[in-house]
């Protein structure tokens, strides 16, 4: 009996556990499609995406098209006649022609509990918007953005210490076995898709650097959620005069800031940096200044005092 054949399409670290799980489960992987190598670092050295590195380690053939609309690329996939296309954080929207190629169907793993947080940055926005739970969902692909019928989902709580980085790693590991189960059950014929409730959908747009700007008029809890949601990228920041400060880690305090305006440093314990917000105070723990070094707030304050009344913007 021939193995179930999968063309896997993915690019970043998030997709690697899924590729590894499908390989370990014994599915045939005649081709792994990923994005081209990109220049990185100060030397701008071309660097392969994580999925390419993993595919080569697993002995899977790879292809890095500059566009997925090229006729030669479409013909290459058609010639393989795979049972499934499996897509995990690939970075391109697939055409109707590509989605129709597999003998069975095209399946996607998305890092949210659909229909919430469709779009390219679901992990970050779930944190920024203060969700207490998120998860991963497998779905059938259509030409919309994460609008296809859902198949399976797995949930995980969002803890008070979670950042986009920690949640990213956890969801990647959570999604891998879910994807294996999804493909296995689709082959078995006992998994049935369910239409999304489109009226309940929310969108998670791509983040830009400006999204990390702290608005001190918001509550301490919301600012803390922002900091965790944009860590490690684009990073939360504010300004002291014309100096840009990156806030790496903080926690909200219910303590009153009195009459202090949002963004004002207020009195706290020794070696503590408390900042007034629109509701409560934010206690900053790790900060990065012009030196580029991440420092505990105690170390930072030794070289850059912030007396009570200092304004951050």
C-alpha positions as CSV (number, residue, x, y, z in Angstrom):
1,X,0.0,0.0,0.0
2,X,1.4,3.4,-1.0
3,X,2.1,6.0,1.7
4,X,-0.1,9.1,1.9
5,X,1.7,11.7,-0.1
6,X,2.1,15.3,1.2
7,X,3.6,18.4,-0.3
8,X,4.5,20.5,2.7
9,X,4.6,24.3,2.4
10,X,6.1,26.4,5.2
11,X,8.9,28.8,6.1
12,X,9.6,29.9,9.7
13,X,10.5,28.2,12.9
14,X,6.7,27.8,13.7
15,X,6.4,25.3,10.8
16,X,9.3,23.1,11.7
17,X,7.6,20.9,14.4
18,X,4.8,20.2,12.0
19,X,7.2,19.1,9.2
20,X,9.1,16.9,11.7
21,X,5.9,15.3,13.0
22,X,4.6,14.5,9.6
23,X,7.9,12.9,8.7
24,X,8.0,10.9,11.9
25,X,4.4,9.7,11.3
26,X,5.6,8.0,8.1
27,X,3.9,10.2,5.5
28,X,5.6,10.5,2.1
29,X,7.1,14.0,1.6
30,X,8.1,14.2,-2.0
31,X,8.6,17.9,-1.8
32,X,8.9,20.7,0.8
33,X,8.2,24.2,-0.6
34,X,9.6,27.2,1.3
35,X,10.5,30.8,0.6
36,X,13.9,31.8,-0.9
37,X,17.0,32.4,1.2
38,X,17.1,35.9,2.6
39,X,20.0,38.1,3.5
40,X,20.6,38.4,7.3
41,X,23.0,39.9,9.8
42,X,25.5,42.7,9.3
43,X,27.1,40.9,6.4
44,X,23.7,40.4,4.7
45,X,24.6,36.7,4.2
46,X,21.9,34.7,2.4
47,X,20.4,32.5,5.0
48,X,18.0,29.6,4.4
49,X,14.6,29.6,6.1
50,X,14.2,27.2,9.1
51,X,12.0,24.9,7.1
52,X,14.6,24.4,4.4
53,X,17.2,23.5,7.1
54,X,14.8,21.0,8.7
55,X,13.8,19.5,5.3
56,X,17.4,18.9,4.3
57,X,18.1,17.3,7.7
58,X,15.2,15.0,7.1
59,X,16.3,14.2,3.6
60,X,13.3,15.8,1.9
61,X,13.6,17.5,-1.5
62,X,13.1,21.3,-1.3
63,X,11.9,24.0,-3.7
64,X,12.1,27.8,-3.2
65,X,10.0,29.5,-5.8
66,X,10.1,33.3,-6.0
67,X,6.4,33.2,-6.8
68,X,3.8,30.5,-6.4
69,X,1.9,31.7,-9.5
70,X,4.6,30.6,-11.9
71,X,3.3,28.0,-14.4
72,X,6.4,25.8,-14.0
73,X,5.9,25.7,-10.3
74,X,2.3,24.7,-10.6
75,X,3.2,22.0,-13.2
76,X,5.8,20.6,-10.8
77,X,3.2,20.2,-8.1
78,X,0.7,18.7,-10.5
79,X,3.2,16.1,-11.7
80,X,3.7,15.0,-8.1
81,X,0.0,14.3,-7.7
82,X,0.0,14.6,-3.9
83,X,-2.8,13.5,-1.7
84,X,-2.5,16.7,0.4
85,X,-1.1,20.1,0.4
86,X,-0.2,20.9,4.0
87,X,0.5,24.6,4.6
88,X,1.9,26.0,7.9
89,X,3.0,29.7,8.0
90,X,4.2,29.6,4.3
91,X,3.8,33.3,3.7
92,X,1.9,33.3,0.4
93,X,-1.8,33.1,-0.4
94,X,-2.4,30.1,-2.7
95,X,-4.4,30.4,-5.9
96,X,-7.5,28.4,-6.6
97,X,-5.5,26.4,-9.2
98,X,-3.0,25.3,-6.6
99,X,-5.6,24.5,-4.0
100,X,-7.3,22.2,-6.5
101,X,-4.2,20.2,-7.2
102,X,-4.1,17.6,-4.4
103,X,-6.1,14.4,-4.8
104,X,-7.6,14.9,-1.4
105,X,-7.5,18.5,-0.2
106,X,-5.3,21.4,1.0
107,X,-5.0,21.7,4.8
108,X,-3.7,24.6,6.9
109,X,-2.6,24.9,10.5
110,X,-3.4,28.4,12.0
111,X,-2.2,29.7,15.3
112,X,-5.5,30.8,16.8
113,X,-8.9,29.4,17.7
114,X,-10.7,30.3,14.5
115,X,-12.7,32.4,13.6
116,X,-10.8,34.6,16.1
117,X,-7.6,36.2,15.0
118,X,-7.5,35.4,11.3
119,X,-4.5,36.9,9.6
120,X,-0.7,37.0,9.8
121,X,-0.1,37.9,13.5
122,X,-2.6,35.9,15.6
123,X,-0.2,35.1,18.5
124,X,0.8,38.7,19.1
125,X,-2.7,40.1,18.9
126,X,-4.2,37.5,21.2
127,X,-1.7,38.7,23.8
128,X,-2.0,42.4,23.1
129,X,-5.8,42.2,23.4
130,X,-5.7,40.5,26.7
131,X,-7.0,37.0,25.8
132,X,-6.7,34.4,28.5
133,X,-6.8,31.4,26.1
134,X,-5.7,30.7,22.6
135,X,-4.8,27.6,20.5
136,X,-4.3,26.2,17.1
137,X,-6.8,25.2,14.4
138,X,-6.6,23.0,11.3
139,X,-8.8,23.9,8.4
140,X,-9.5,23.2,4.8
141,X,-8.0,26.0,2.6
142,X,-9.9,28.3,0.4
143,X,-8.9,31.5,-1.4
144,X,-9.8,33.7,1.6
145,X,-7.5,34.6,4.5
146,X,-8.1,31.8,7.1
147,X,-11.8,31.5,6.1
148,X,-11.9,27.8,5.3
149,X,-14.0,25.2,7.1
150,X,-12.3,24.1,10.4
151,X,-11.3,20.5,11.2
152,X,-9.7,20.2,14.7
153,X,-8.5,22.6,17.4
154,X,-6.4,22.4,20.5
155,X,-6.5,25.0,23.3
156,X,-3.9,26.4,25.7
157,X,-4.2,29.1,28.5
158,X,-2.3,32.3,28.2
159,X,-0.3,32.9,31.4
160,X,0.7,36.2,32.9
161,X,4.3,35.6,32.0
162,X,3.7,34.6,28.4
163,X,5.2,36.6,25.6
164,X,4.7,36.2,21.9
165,X,7.9,34.2,21.9
166,X,6.9,31.7,24.6
167,X,3.4,31.3,23.1
168,X,4.8,30.9,19.6
169,X,7.0,27.9,20.8
170,X,4.1,26.3,22.7
171,X,1.6,26.6,19.9
172,X,4.1,25.3,17.3
173,X,4.5,22.2,19.5
174,X,0.7,21.9,20.1
175,X,0.0,22.2,16.4
176,X,2.3,19.4,15.2
177,X,0.4,16.4,16.5
178,X,-2.9,18.0,15.7
179,X,-1.8,18.3,12.1
180,X,-0.9,14.6,12.0
181,X,-4.2,13.6,13.5
182,X,-6.0,15.8,11.0
183,X,-4.4,14.2,8.0
184,X,-4.8,10.7,9.4
185,X,-8.5,11.2,10.1
186,X,-9.1,12.8,6.7
187,X,-7.6,9.7,5.1
188,X,-9.6,7.5,7.3
189,X,-12.8,9.4,6.4
190,X,-14.0,10.1,10.0
191,X,-13.2,13.8,10.2
192,X,-15.8,16.3,8.9
193,X,-15.3,20.0,8.3
194,X,-17.4,22.7,10.0
195,X,-18.1,26.1,8.5
196,X,-16.7,29.0,10.5
197,X,-19.1,31.5,12.1
198,X,-17.9,34.4,10.0
199,X,-19.9,37.0,12.1
200,X,-17.6,36.1,15.0
201,X,-14.4,36.6,13.1
202,X,-11.6,39.0,14.3
203,X,-8.5,39.9,12.4
204,X,-4.8,40.0,13.4
205,X,-3.0,42.3,11.0
206,X,0.7,42.3,10.4
207,X,2.6,44.2,13.1
208,X,4.9,47.2,12.3
209,X,7.4,48.9,14.5
210,X,5.0,51.7,15.4
211,X,2.7,49.1,17.0
212,X,5.2,48.8,19.9
213,X,4.8,52.4,21.0
214,X,3.5,52.6,24.6
215,X,0.5,54.8,25.2
216,X,0.7,55.6,28.9
217,X,-2.9,56.7,29.0
218,X,-3.9,53.0,28.8
219,X,-4.2,50.9,31.9
220,X,-1.2,49.2,33.4
221,X,-2.7,45.8,32.6
222,X,-3.2,46.7,28.9
223,X,0.4,48.1,28.6
224,X,1.8,44.9,30.2
225,X,-0.2,42.9,27.6
226,X,1.2,45.1,24.8
227,X,4.8,44.6,26.0
228,X,4.4,40.8,26.2
229,X,2.6,40.7,22.8
230,X,5.4,42.6,20.9
231,X,8.2,40.6,22.6
232,X,10.6,39.9,20.9
233,X,9.4,41.9,17.8
234,X,8.8,44.8,17.2
235,X,9.4,45.5,20.9
236,X,7.6,47.9,23.2
237,X,9.2,51.4,23.5
238,X,8.7,54.9,24.7
239,X,10.8,58.0,24.9
240,X,12.6,60.0,27.6
241,X,13.1,63.3,26.0
242,X,14.7,62.3,22.6
243,X,16.1,59.0,23.9
244,X,14.3,55.8,22.9
245,X,13.8,53.3,25.6
246,X,12.8,49.7,24.9
247,X,10.8,48.0,27.7
248,X,11.6,44.3,27.7
249,X,9.7,43.2,30.8
250,X,7.3,44.8,33.3
251,X,4.3,43.9,35.5
252,X,1.2,45.9,36.4
253,X,0.5,47.1,39.9
254,X,-2.9,48.0,41.2
255,X,-1.3,50.7,43.4
256,X,-2.7,54.2,42.8
257,X,-0.5,56.7,41.0
258,X,-2.3,59.5,42.8
259,X,-2.6,62.7,40.7
260,X,0.5,61.8,38.6
261,X,-0.1,62.1,34.9
262,X,0.2,59.0,32.8
263,X,3.9,58.4,31.9
264,X,5.2,60.0,35.1
265,X,7.7,58.2,37.3
266,X,6.2,57.9,40.8
267,X,7.6,56.8,44.1
268,X,8.2,53.2,44.8
269,X,10.5,50.9,46.6
270,X,14.3,51.5,46.3
271,X,15.7,50.3,43.0
272,X,12.2,50.1,41.6
273,X,10.9,52.0,38.6
274,X,7.2,52.7,38.8
275,X,5.4,54.6,36.1
276,X,1.9,56.1,36.3
277,X,-0.6,54.9,33.7
278,X,-4.2,55.6,32.9
279,X,-5.2,53.0,35.5
280,X,-2.6,51.8,38.1
281,X,1.1,51.7,37.8
282,X,3.5,49.8,35.6
283,X,6.6,48.4,37.3
284,X,9.4,48.1,34.8
285,X,11.8,45.2,35.3
286,X,14.1,45.0,32.2
287,X,14.9,47.9,30.0
288,X,17.1,48.6,27.0
289,X,18.6,52.0,26.3
290,X,20.9,53.6,23.8
291,X,23.7,51.1,24.6
292,X,21.7,48.3,23.1
293,X,22.1,46.1,26.2
294,X,19.2,44.6,28.0
295,X,19.6,45.6,31.7
296,X,17.7,45.0,34.9
297,X,16.1,48.2,35.9
298,X,18.4,48.3,39.0
299,X,21.5,48.2,36.8
300,X,20.0,50.7,34.3
301,X,19.1,53.2,37.0
302,X,22.6,53.2,38.4
303,X,23.8,54.8,35.2
304,X,20.6,56.6,34.2
305,X,18.7,57.9,37.2
306,X,15.0,58.6,36.8
307,X,13.8,60.7,39.8
308,X,10.2,60.9,40.7
309,X,8.5,63.3,38.3
310,X,10.5,62.2,35.2
311,X,8.2,62.0,32.2
312,X,8.1,59.2,29.7
313,X,6.3,59.6,26.4
